[in-house]
Every structure is written in C-alpha cells, then in structure tokens.
Amino acid sequence: MNSKKEELRNSHINREEHEGMEERQKGNDKKTGFSPKLEKELLIRWIVDALRRTLVHYGYWLKEVEYQFGMAVALEMEKDVGETSLAIQMGRIAKLLNIELQNGIPAALFRMNEKQLEELLDALSLNWLANDGVWFQAVEKKFGIFDAKRCNDTCWIRFSPYEAYHIKTLFGLPEQGGLEALKTALQFRLYARINKQEIIEEEIDSFVFRMIDCRVQASRRLKGLEDYPCKSIGIIEYRTFAETVDPRIRTECIGCPPDPPQMGWYCAWRFSLG
C-alpha cells in the first residue's frame, strides 16, 4: 500500500514538474521568440555566413597542406581541388536559385559585353585590395603597425606565388618561360587592374618594371601621410612571384619606400635571368 502511494505521489510530482517545465518553456518562447520577419532575416544571415565559413575553411585547408607538404605540392593540389569544389558548389547553388550555367559558369557572364566584364573584374580587384586593407587596419588597431606589417609580409609570402601559379595555369604559360612569361604574368595580377604600371626593356636578359601609380601610396599622400614602407614586402612579393613563373629569374629592387621618392614612379624592380 505504501509503495502504491509513493508511486502515485511521484507520478503527481513528475506531472507537475513536466507541466511547470512546459509553462516555463512557453514563457521563454515569449521572451526569446522571433517575429517571422526576423526569423527569415536570421536564416538569410546564416546562409551568407555559411558561404563565408566555406571560404575560410577552404583557406585553412590550403594553409595546412602547405605546412605539411610544402608550397609546390599545395599549389598543385589546390588546382584540382579548387576546380572540383567550385563545380560542386556552383552546380548545387545554381540548381536551387535557378541560375543557368554554361560550362559550369553562370551564363549571365557570357551575355555581358566586354566593357561590363572589365568593370566586374575591376570591382573584384578592388574588393581584393579592400579585403587586404581591412585585415591590415584591424591588426594595426589591436596590436600596432609592427605586427600588422609582420602579418602582411607573411601573407604575401603565400599569396604572391599562389597568384603567379594561377596566372600560369589560366593562360598556359610554360614552366620555364623566362622573362617573356613574367612580362605576361605581371599584366594579369589583380594589382594590374588597380595600379598603373610599365615595363622598360633593357638588355636581352633583363627588364625594369615600374609602378607609375599606386592606389595605396597615392591615397596616403592625399591625406598628408608619408609613404608606407613597403620595400620589405615588395622584395618578398616580386621575388616569389617571379620565381614561381620561372625559378631562374632574379629580382632586384631599384627603389621602393622608404627609399627617397622618385619622379614618375612609386617603386621599380629589375628582373633578369640568373
């Protein structure tokens, strides 16, 4: 009999606890519930964030493969991984958004005229530069200019050969194309869509590359600031770029801030076959 009463009492307590939990949950729902409009907005933000996470995760994979196996292996693997991953993602999203694809690329791009495509490429190049600047300023604000510059230099150690490799692949440049291949590659950097540059022929085995207009430095001068001391990063940037195009190419800095400013150019580099 006592066990029966105990069982009933426990059942009653459990029922009350359950009902209390339901009431509390209802109260919480009222406190934290979202309007349908906000729920949709959060879902959209989650979608955008999923794209961002995918890009960041892709970058971490590339960085780790480079750390484990070296830059040359990472670049070779990324060429195939990038094409495969892009095809999978483009196909899936295009199907959901009813986007027509042509050769795995949004068909709308093929319907744009040359001027529109040039404007799109310029916008993407400026976005790349803005992305670089946002990171630099964020690190500078939190840790100071020295650490920002240190991070910047390290990023260019990786990005410059990556960009050179992709240009070689995209335009089918030969493995040892020499100075002519380098001249071609320099025209297809993202920077080439932003800054004005020129090539001055010297001897048969060398040429000079000069930056006539630099968006970053010109902006600093308009604000009354000194030129950003980019010589250390420039040496890394141009050397690794040239060596990726052809390992025989040697890079020499003719002048670059903080060197004394020159009339008619911001920085100049000599490339020669070693």
DRENTORTI-168371 format. One record per atom (N, C-alpha, C): y, x, z; residue in one letter. Coordinates in pm, whole numbers, plus 32768, in hexadecimal, padded with zeros to 4 digits. Layout:
YXZA/...
This chain:
7F8880548000M/800080008000M/807D80578000M/808080BD805AN/80F581158060N/810C815E7FDCN/809E81887F9FS/80AB81D07F20S/80E381747EB3S/80BC80F47EBCK/80ED80937E5BK/818380807E6BK/81B180757EEBK/824080657F05K/828C80E17ED7K/825181557EF3E/829181D37ECBE/82A081D97E33E/823981AA7DEDE/823A81AA7D5BE/82A7814F7D25E/82B380D77D63L/831880777D38L/83A480AD7D51L/83B280EB7DCAR/843681207DEER/845E81907D8DR/840281E77D6DN/841F82537D0FN/843F821E7C84N/83F781B27C60S/841081747BDES/849C81397BD9S/84C480FA7C49H/854980BE7C50H/85B5812C7C4CH/859C81987C94I/85FC82077C96I/860982447C0BI/859682587BC9N/859982937B44N/85E4823A7AE2N/85CD81B37AF1R/861381567A98R/86A9815B7AB0R/86D081617B2FE/876081687B4FE/879D81EA7B1BE/875182577B2AE/878382D77AF8E/879382D47A60E/873282967A1DH/8738828C798CH/87AE82387960H/87C181C479A7E/8832816E7984E/88B781B379A0E/88B882017A0DG/8932824B7A2EG/895182B479C5G/88E882F77995M/88FA835C792CM/8931831B78ADM/88FC82A3788DE/892C825E7815E/89C0823B7822E/89E7820C789BE/8A7481E978B1E/8ACD826478A6E/8A9D82D378E3R/8AEB834D78DCR/8AF6837F784CR/8A89836F7800Q/8A8C839A7775Q/8AEE83487724Q/8AF182C47742K/8B51826E76FEK/8BE08299771DK/8BF482BC779DG/8C7982EB77C5G/8C9E836C777EG/8C3C83C57774N/8C558443772FN/8C73842C769CN/8C2983CB7661D/8C4083AD75D5D/8CCE837C75BFD/8D00832D7620K/8D8982FB7613K/8DEE836B7621K/8DCB83CD7677K/8E28843B768DK/8E28849E7618K/8DAF84BB75E2T/8DA48524757DT/8D8784EE74F2T/8D7C846B74E4G/8D5F84317462G/8DD0844B7400G/8DAB84587381F/8E0D8473731AF/8E1D83F972C1F/8E9383E8728DS/8EAA837E722DS/8E5F83A071ADS/8E39833B715DP/8DF1835970E0P/8E3C83BC7087P/8EC183B37084K/8F10840D7032K/8F02849D7062K/8F0784B170E6L/8EFB8537711DL/8E6E856D710CL/8E0A85157118E/8D8185407103E/8D6F85767076E/8DA985337016K/8D9F855F6F8BK/8DE885E46F78K/8E5C85EF6FB7E/8EA9866B6FAAE/8E5C86E06FE6E/8E1D86C9705AL/8DCE87337098L/8D58875A703FL/8D1B86F67001L/8CAB87126FA8L/8CD987676F31L/8D4F87496EFDI/8D8687966E8EI/8DA588246EBAI/8DDF88306F32R/8DFD88B66F66R/8D7C89076F7BR/8D1388C36FA5W/8C9289046FB8W/8C5D89366F31W/8C6F88E56EC9I/8C44890C6E43I/8C8D898C6E17I/8D11898C6E29V/8D608A026E03V/8D358A7B6E55V/8D1C8A646ED6D/8CF38AD26F2DD/8C688B076F05D/8C148AAD6ED2A/8B8F8AD96EA4A/8B9C8B396E2FA/8BFA8B1F6DD6L/8C148B7B6D67L/8C438C036D9CL/8C9B8BFC6DFDR/8CD18C776E38R/8C638CC76E7ER/8C0E8C836EC9R/8BA08CC76F0DR/8B428D0A6EAAR/8B298CC46E3BT/8AD08CFA6DD5T/8B088D7D6D9CT/8B8B8D7E6D80L/8BCB8DF66D4CL/8BC48E686DB1L/8BE08E496E2FV/8BDD8EB16E97V/8B4F8EE56EABV/8AEE8E8B6EACH/8A628EB46EBEH/8A358F0D6E4AH/8A608EEA6DD3Y/8A428F3B6D5CY/8A7A8FC86D6FY/8AF58FD06DA0G/8B3390526DB7G/8AEA90A46E1FG/8ABC90626E8AY/8A7090AA6EF1Y/89EE90E16EB9Y/89AC90926E63W/893290C26E24W/894D91406DD1W/89B6913C6D81L/89D891AF6D2DL/89F692296D83L/8A4292146DEDK/8A6692836E46K/89EA92C06E86K/898E926B6EB3E/8917929E6EF8E/88B892E66E97E/88A892B16E1FV/885492F46DBBV/888F937B6D98V/891493816D8DE/895594016D73E/893B94646DE5E/894394316E61Y/892C94876ED7Y/889B94B96EDAY/883D94626EBAQ/87B094866EC3Q/878094DE6E4FQ/87B394C36DD6F/877A95046D60F/87DF95516D0BF/8860954B6D2EG/88C595946CE2G/890E953C6C7EG/8986956A6C56M/89DC951B6BFFM/899E95036B76M/8961956A6B3BA/8929955C6AB4A/88BF94EF6AAFA/886694ED6B12V/87FD94876B17V/883A93FE6B2FV/889C93F66B8AA/88DB93766BAAA/891F933A6B2FA/8964938D6AE2L/89A8935B6A6AL/8945932A6A03L/88D9937369F1E/8873934B698FE/883192C769B7E/881292BA6A39M/87D3923F6A69M/883491C96A65M/88B391E36A87E/891491766A8AE/892C913B6A01E/891C918D6999K/892D915A6911K/88CC90E768F6K/884C90F9691AD/87E790916903D/87F49020696AD/8808904769E8V/88158FE16A51V/888D8F866A37V/88FD8FC36A0EG/89758F7469F5G/89628F0F6986G/89248F396919E/890C8EDE68A8E/88AE8E6D68D0E/88448E906919T/87E38E2A6942T/88218DC769A4T/88678DFC6A09S/88A58DA86A6ES/890E8D4D6A30S/89618D8369D7L/89CA8D346998L/898F8CC36946L/89238CDF68FDA/88E38C7868AAA/88AD8C076901A/886F8C2B6971I/88388BC669CCI/88A88B706A05I/89108BB16A38Q/897C8B676A79Q/89CD8B156A14Q/89EB8B5069A1M/8A388B09693CM/89EC8A8E690BM/896B8A9E68F2G/891B8A2F68C1G/891389BD6925G/88FF89DE69A3R/88F289766A09R/8976892B6A1DR/89E489746A27I/8A6689346A3EI/8A9388E669C3I/8A7A891D694CA/8AA188D968D1A/8A59885368C3A/89DB885068EBK/898E87D468E3K/89C8876B6941K/89ED879369B9L/8A2487346A1BL/8AAF870369F4L/8AFF875C69BCL/8B8A873A699AL/8B98870E6908L/8B27870568C4N/8B2786D96838N/8B80873467E3N/8B7087B767F5I/8BBB881A67A9I/8B63884C6736I/8B97884366C0E/8B4D8872664BE/8B4A890B6648E/8AD589426631L/8AC689D36629L/8AA889FC659AL/8ADA8A716577Q/8ABC8AAD64F5Q/8A968B3E650EQ/8A198B5E64F3N/89E58BE36511N/89F48C0565A6N/89E38BA165FBG/89EC8BB5668CG/8A788BBD66C2G/8ADC8BA5666FI/8B698BAD6695I/8BA98B26667DI/8C078AFA66D3P/8C4A8A7A66BAP/8C818A72662CP/8C5A8A0965E4A/8C8289FC6558A/8D1889EF6548A/8D5C89C165B0A/8DEE89B165ABA/8E328A36658AA/8DF88AA565B6L/8E338B286599L/8E328B456503L/8DC98B1864BFF/8DC08B30642FF/8E208AD963E0F/8E4F8A6E641FR/8EAF8A1663DBR/8F3F8A4163F3R/8F548AA3644AM/8FDB8AD76462M/90028B3863F4M/90848B3A63D3N/90B18B9A636EN/90C38C2463AEN/90DF8C87635BE/90E78D10638DE/91568D2263F6E/91C88CE063E0K/92358CEC6440K/920E8CB464C8K/91CA8C4264C9Q/919E8C066546Q/91398C5F658EQ/90E08C9C6541L/907D8CF5657DL/90C08D7165B8L/91248DA56573E/916F8E1865A6E/91B68DF46628E/91F18D7D662DE/92378D5166A6E/91D58D41671AE/915E8D0E66FDL/90F78CFF6765L/90CC8D876799L/90B98DE6673EL/90918E6D6766L/90FE8EAF67BBL/917B8E996795D/91EB8ED067E4D/91ED8E936870D/91D48E106878A/91D48DCC68FAA/91638E026953A/90EF8E186918L/907F8E4E6965L/909C8EDC6994L/90DE8F2A6940S/91018FB36966S/91668FB469D8S/91C88F5B69D2L/922A8F516A3DL/91EA8F206ABEL/918A8EC66AB2N/91418E986B29N/90F48F0B6B69N/90BA8F5F6B14W/90738FD46B49W/90D2902E6B97W/914890476B5EL/91AA909D6BA1L/91DB905D6C22L/91F18FD96C20A/921D8F926C98A/91B38F9A6D05A/91358F8D6CDEN/90C68F966D3CN/90C5901F6D80N/90DA90876D31D/90E0910F6D65D/9155911D6DC8D/91C890E66DA3G/923F90F06DF9G/923290A36E7AG/91F4902E6E74V/91E28FDD6EEEV/918C90276F53V/912190656F23W/90CB90B26F7DW/911691296FB8W/916091706F63F/91AA91E56F93F/920E91BD7000F/925A91556FE7Q/92C0912A7046Q/928290F770C9Q/920E90B670BEA/91CC90847137A/91A090F77191A/9166915E7154V/913A91D371A2V/91B3921F71D7V/9219922D7184E/9292927371AFE/92D2922E7227E/92D891AA7223K/9316915E7290K/92C9916D7313K/924591727308K/91F291767381K/91DB920473B5K/91CC9266735AF/91A592ED7384F/9208935A735AF/926593397301G/92C5939E72D7G/92AB93D1724BG/931094177213I/930A94457189I/929C94AC7172I/9281950171D5F/921C956971C3F/9193952B71AAF/916C94CC71FDD/90E9948D71EDD/90E394367170D/915393F7714DA/915693A770D2A/913F94017059A/917F9473705AK/917094D26FEBK/90E2950A6FE7K/90AA9523705CR/902095567063R/8FBD94F07028R/8FCE9472704CC/8F7894087015C/8F8C93FB6F7EC/900A94036F54N/902B93F76EC7N/8FE894656E75N/8FF194DF6EA7D/8FB495506E5FD/8F1D953E6E52D/8EDE95126EBET/8E4D95006EBCT/8E2594926E5AT/8E7394266E55C/8E5693BB6DF6C/8E5C93ED6D67C/8EC094416D49W/8ECE94736CC1W/8E5E94D46C9BW/8E2695186CFDI/8DB3956F6CE1I/8D41951D6CA4I/8D36949F6CD0R/8CCC94486C9DR/8CF993F76C23R/8D7493C26C28F/8D9D93676BBDF/8DB693AF6B39F/8DF194256B3DS/8E14946A6AC1S/8D9994886A6AS/8D2D94C26AA2P/8CB694D56A4EP/8C7594516A25P/8C8093EC6A7EY/8C4993696A5CY/8C90933069E1Y/8D15933969E0E/8D619304696FE/8D42935368EFE/8D3C93D668FBA/8D1D94296886A/8C949408684EA/8C3393F668A5Y/8BAB93D5687AY/8BA89350682FY/8BEF92EE6862H/8BF0926A6822H/8C38926D679CH/8CA292BC6792I/8CE792CB6712I/8C8B930D66ACI/8C44937466D6K/8BE493B8667DK/8B7B9355664BK/8B49930366A7T/8AE192A36684T/8B1892366628T/8B8C9200664AL/8BC7919165FFL/8BE691B8656FL/8C1A9232655CF/8C46925C64D7F/8BE692BF6494F/8B7392D464D4G/8B0C93266496G/8B3593B7647FG/8B8093F064DFL/8BAA947C64D1L/8B3394D964E8L/8B2A954664A0P/8AB795A264AEP/8AB895E96535P/8A45961B655CE/8A37965D65DDE/8A8F96D965E8E/8A999726657FQ/8AF0979C657DQ/8B52978E6509Q/8BA8972D6518G/8C06971064ADG/8C80976964ABG/8C8B97C06510G/8CFA981D6514G/8D8197DB6529G/8DEA981F64FDL/8E7397F16515L/8E93977164C9L/8E58975F6454E/8E7396E56407E/8E40966A6452E/8DCC96776490A/8D96960864DFA/8DEF95EB6557A/8E2496566594L/8E7D96446607L/8EFF95FF65DDL/8F379624656BK/8FB095E36539K/8F99954C6528K/8F27952C64F2T/8F05949E64E0T/8EF794586566T/8EAD949765C1A/8E9494596644A/8F1494406691A/8F72949D668AL/8FF1948E66D3L/9040941466A4L/902A93E96629Q/9071937565F3Q/903A92F16629Q/8FC392F66664F/8F83927A668FF/8F7392706727F/8FBB92C4676FR/8FC092B26801R/901592376821R/8FFF91FE6895L/9053918E68BFL/90E591B968CAL/90FA923468F7Y/918292696903Y/91CA926A687CY/917F927B680FA/91BC9281678AA/91FD91FD6764A/91D3918E67A5R/9210910D678CR/928D90F767E0R/92A59150683FI/9312913E689FI/938191A5688AI/935992236879N/93B89292686AN/93C592BC67D7N/9431930567BAK/944293406736K/941693D2673CK/93C693FA66DBQ/938F948166DBQ/939194BB664FQ/9387953F6647E/9386958065C4E/932B95F965C7E/92FC961E6553I/92A796946542I/92EF96F664E6I/92F997736511I/933A97DD64C3I/92D09843649EI/92BE9854641CE/925A98B363ECE/928B99416405E/922F9997642FE/92509A256441E/91FB9A7663DFE/91979AB66415E/913D9B0363C0E/90C39AAD63A0E/90689AE76357I/8FF49A9B632CI/8F9A9A7563A1I/8FA49AC1640ED/8F4C9AA6647FD/8F989A7864FBD/90109A3D64EAS/905A9A09655DS/90C499A56530S/90EC994C658CF/915B98F16575F/919A98CE65FCF/9215989C65F7V/925E98756670V/926B97DD6673V/925097A566E6F/925E971566FDF/92D19701675FF/933596B06737R/93AA969A678CR/93BD960567A7R/93E295E86824M/9402955F684CM/9499954E683FM/94C1950567D6I/954E94F367B8I/958F948E6816I/954694266835D/957893BF6891D/9509939A68F1D/952493A76972C/94C2938769DAC/94F793116A2AC/94B192A36A28R/94E092296A6AR/94F5923E6AFFR/949992856B40V/94A3929B6BD0V/951D92EF6BF3V/952D93616BAFQ/959C93BB6BCEQ/9623937E6BA5Q/962693396B35A/96A392FA6B09A/96D192926B6EA/967192496BA5S/969291E46C0AS/96CB92256C87S/969192976CAFR/96C292DD6D25R/975193106D0ER/976B93436C99R/97F193776C7CR/985993076C7CR/983492926C4BL/989092206C4CL/98B391F76CDCL/985592106D37K/986C91EF6DC4K/98AF92616E10K/98CF92CE6DC9G/990E93406E09G/98AF93976E57G/982D938B6E3BL/97C793DA6E82L/97A494576E33L/977294BA6E79E/974195326E36E/96C195136DEBE/96A295666D88D/962495536D40D/95AE95606DA0D/9549950E6D88Y/94CE95186DD8Y/9486959A6DB3Y/945F95EB6E15P/941D966B6DF8P/938C96576DCAP/937C96426D49C/92F8961D6D15C/92AE96926CD3C/92DE970C6CE3K/92A0977D6CA0K/920F97916CCCK/91F697876D4ES/916E979F6D7FS/910B97396D46S/913696BA6D41I/90DE96556D0AI/90D696616C72I/9146968B6C33G/9146969C6BA2G/90E397066B75G/90DA97716BC1I/907A97DB6BA1I/8FEC97A56BA4I/8FCF97566C0AI/8F4A97186C15I/8F3496B46BA5I/8F98965E6B93E/8F8F95F16B31E/8F7496266AA4E/8FC896816A75Y/8FBC96B069EBY/8F47971069D8Y/8F2C97616A3CR/8EBB97BE6A2FR/8E3797736A25R/8E2097146A80T/8DA096CB6A7ET/8D9596726A03T/8E06963A69D7F/8E0595E8695DF/8DDC963D68E6F/8E1F96B068D5A/8E0397076863A/8D75973D6866A/8D45976568DCE/8CBF979E68E7E/8C54973568CBE/8C7196B668E8T/8C11964C68CAT/8C0996356833T/8C7B964067EFV/8C7B9635675DV/8C2E96AA6720V/8C4A97236751D/8C04979A6721D/8C109805678ED/8BA1982E67CBP/8BA6988D683AP/8BE199156816P/8BF199316795R/8C2A99B2676CR/8CC399B46777R/8D0099406786I/8D9299376784I/8DCB9966680AI/8E3399B76802R/8E7899E96879R/8F0299A96881R/8F30999068FCT/8FAE994A6914T/900E99A36960T/908B99A66931E/90F499F56972E/916E999D6988E/91A699A169FFC/921E99546A1BC/929999A769F3C/92E899716997I/936599B2696EI/93D4998E69D1I/93D6991269FBG/943A98E66A5CG/941F98586A87G/9432983E6B0AC/941997BA6B42C/945797B56BCDC/949797466BF4P/94D297406C7AP/946D97686CE6P/949597BB6D44P/951F97DC6D6DP/955F98526D24P/9528987C6CB2D/956C98E36C64D/95F798B16C3BD/9655990A6C20P/96DC98DF6BF7P/96D598826B7EP/972298166B7EP/971F97B66B0EP/974C97F56A8BP/971297C66A1FQ/973297F9699AQ/9773978B6946Q/97C297B268E8M/98019752688DM/9799971F6828M/978D969C6820G/973A966267B7G/96AB964467DDG/967C96726850W/95F49650687AW/95E4965B6912W/958096136945Y/9565961169D5Y/94F9967769FBY/9494968269A7C/942C96E769C0C/93F49714693AC/93BB978B6938A/938497C368BCA/9307981468DBA/92A5980A6880W/9222984A6896W/91F4988B6815W/91BA99006823R/9181994767AFR/90E9994067B6R/90AC99186748F/901B9911673EF/8FEC997566D5F/8F8599BF66F7S/8F519A24669AS/8EB99A2C66A7S/8E7B9A5F6641L/8DEA9A746645L/8DCD9AFA6686L/8D7D9AF666F3G/8D5D9B706739G/8CF39BC266F1G/
